[in-house]
Amino acid sequence: MSFVRSTTIQCVLALSLWGSCLVAGVPAQSADQGIRIKAVRQAANSKTQVVTANDNVQISYPARQLRARADVAQYYIKEQRLVMTGNVFVTQQGNSLQGETITYSIRSGQFLVVPKPGKLVESVYNVAESGKGRQDVIIRSDRQEANSKTQVVIARDNVQISYPAQRLRAKARLAQFYAKEQKLVLSGNVVAIQQGNSIQGEVLTYSIKQGQFVARPKSGGVVDSIYVVPEK
């Protein structure tokens, strides 16, 4: 089956059907289990099993609580992989990812995010306890990987961390965010600043729940911290 249309269309791809596309009026069960793609134009090829959506692309995957928007999206049915390009914005369970290209592996739950040249990837994670509103940790970097199954985020190169609720900012070469444990591990020329105080080291571990920092220096070096002494 292959089709192209110039008006906004909907396509629900049930993962178990391996490429059959049900246009509009799909059974509710299929919609809940599959990926829904809306776009101004779509093309689907039954031989290559690749779906291409262009212009005002909107994607929803209720089984993973995932929603996305992009300029272009390609869904590779055999590989169960989504490649979204152009002003991509993805939300999942209250968290978000932004970049120029986001590749999502359905099997592994892994996101790979790349920004526009000269820009940074941005991701936002809510670390507030249930019922206490939002407390966002914002991660910006040249590249990011996020796994929705392990709930581990890896940010690489020019990493910038912001946690406004605790007035915390940090920078490093590499950051790992463990969402389940609510723990940040920063490495590579780490500098963290909180309420005017600062700490520098090669590796810095920050427990969000406890508000505790543990810093380690380079081999043979020292951790350097500075604390503001308030005047009476």
N, C-alpha and C positions, 0 to 999 in steps of 0.2 A: 504494500500500500504506500502510495506517495501522494502528497497533496501540498498545494500552495494557495493561500488566500490572503487578500489584501486588507481584510477587515479584522477586527479583534476576534480571536477564536480561543477556545478552551480545549485543552487536551488532557485527559487523565491517563497516566501510564501506570497500570497495575504491574508491580514488579514480577509477579508470577506469570504474567502473560507474555513476557519476552517480546515486547514491541507492538502488541496490538494497541491501537489507540481508539478510545471511545470519545467521540466529539459530543459535547453538551450532554444533557439527559442521561448521565451515567448512574448506575446503581450506587446508593449511598455507601455500601460496603466497599466497593472498588475505590471510590473517592477517598475513603478513610485510610485505605491500605496503600494507595498509590501516590505518585507525585503529580500534582496539578500544575500545568503550565498555561499561562495566559500571555498573549502577545499580539501585536498588530499583524505579524506574518509568521507562519510556521511551515516547515517542510519536514516530512518524515520519510525515511527510506527503509523499506522492509528488507533490502538486501544487506546494506551496511548496518542496519539497526541503529541509525543515528538520527536524532531529532534536533533540528535547528530552529530556534525562535529568535525573531528580530523585533526591535522597537517596543519600548514600554513592557519589557518582560517582567512577569510576576510569577513567582514559584511558591507553592506551598506543599509541605510534606507533613501532614498531621501526625503520622506515626512517630515522628521525631520532633514534633513541635517546632518545625523549621519553616521560616518564611524568608523570601529573598526577592530582590529586584535588581535588574541589570539592563544594559542596552542590548546585549546578545547573550544567549545561552545555548549550549550544546549538551544534549544528554546522550551518552554512549551506553546503550541498553545492555550490551554484552558485558561490558566492564562495570556496569552500574556506577557510572561516574558522571558528575555534572561539572561543566566548565563554564563559568560565568565571567563576562568581560564588560568593561565600561561602567564606571560609577556603581560598583557592586556594593550592596548593603544587605547583610544577612542577620537575622535575629533568630535566636533559639533559647527558649526557656529564660527569657528576660535579658540574655546577654547579646552582644552584637559584634559584628566584624565589618570593617570597611576597607576596600582596596580596589585596585583597577582590575585585577584578575583573581578570582577565587575558584579553586578546584576542590570539589567535595567528593570523597569516596564513600559511597553508601555502605559498602561492606565493612570498612574499618572505622567509619565515623570521623575520618580525618579531613580537616580543612588545610589547604595551603594558600597563603595570601601574599600577593605581590602588589606593590603600589605603582602609581604613575612615576615616571622618572622625576627625581627631585622631591618627591613626596614621601610620606610615611604611611605604613599600615596603622590603622587604629582599631583597637578592640576595647570593649567595655564589659566589665563583669560585676554583677551585683553581689556584694559579700555581706549584706545586712541579714540579720536574723529574721525569720518569718514574722510578718506583721509589723515590722519596724521601718517601713519605707525603704528607700534605696540608699545604699552606700556603695558607690562605684569605685572600682580600681580600673584606671585607664592605662592601657599599654600601647605605646607607639614605638615602631621600629621599622627597619628596612624590610624585614621578612618575618612572617609568623606562621606557625603551625598550631593547630588546635584540634584536639581529639575529643569528640563528644562522648565517647565511651569511657576512656580513662580519665577524662576531665583534667587533662594536662595541657597547658599552653606553653609553647617555646617561642620566644622572641629573640631575633638575632640582629646584631649590628645596629649601632646608634640607638640603643634602647633607652626609652624615657618612660618613667613610671610616675603616675599621679594618683594620690589617694586623698581627695579633698577633705573627707570626713575627719581624717587624722592629721591634716595639714602636712602631708608627707610627699616629698618629691625625691626621685632618685634617677640616676643614669648609670649605664653599664654597657658592656659589649654583648652580654647574654643574660637572658632572664627566663626562669622557669616558674610558672604559676601553677600550683597544685590546688585546684578548686575545692576538692573534697576536704583536704586538710587545712584549707585557707592559709597557704604558706607560699611565700615568695623566696626564691633563691636567685640572687644576682651574682654575676661573676665577671671579672675583667675590668680593672680600674673603676671600682664602684664608688660612687659618692651619693650619700643619702642626706637629705636636709629635712628636719622636722622642727617647726616652731623656732627657727633661728639656730638650732643646734645642728651639728653635722658630724658625720662619721665616714671615714674612708678606709677601704681595704680591698683585697683581691676577691674575696668571697663574702657575701653578706646574706644571712638568712633572717627573714622577718616573719614572725608568727602574727597573723592578723588578729586572731582571737585573743592572744595574750598581750599583743602590743610589744613583743620582745624582739630585740635585735641580737644576733650573734655574728661577730665579724672575725675574719681571719686574714692575715696579711700574705703577701708574696713570701716565698721561701727566703729567710734571712731578713725580712723586713718587719715593720711594725704596723699596727692599726693606729690611725690618727683620728682623734675625736675632739671636737670643740663644743663647749657648752656656754651659753650666755648666762652671765650672772646678773640678775636684775638688781638695779639700784633701789635702795630704800627711799 
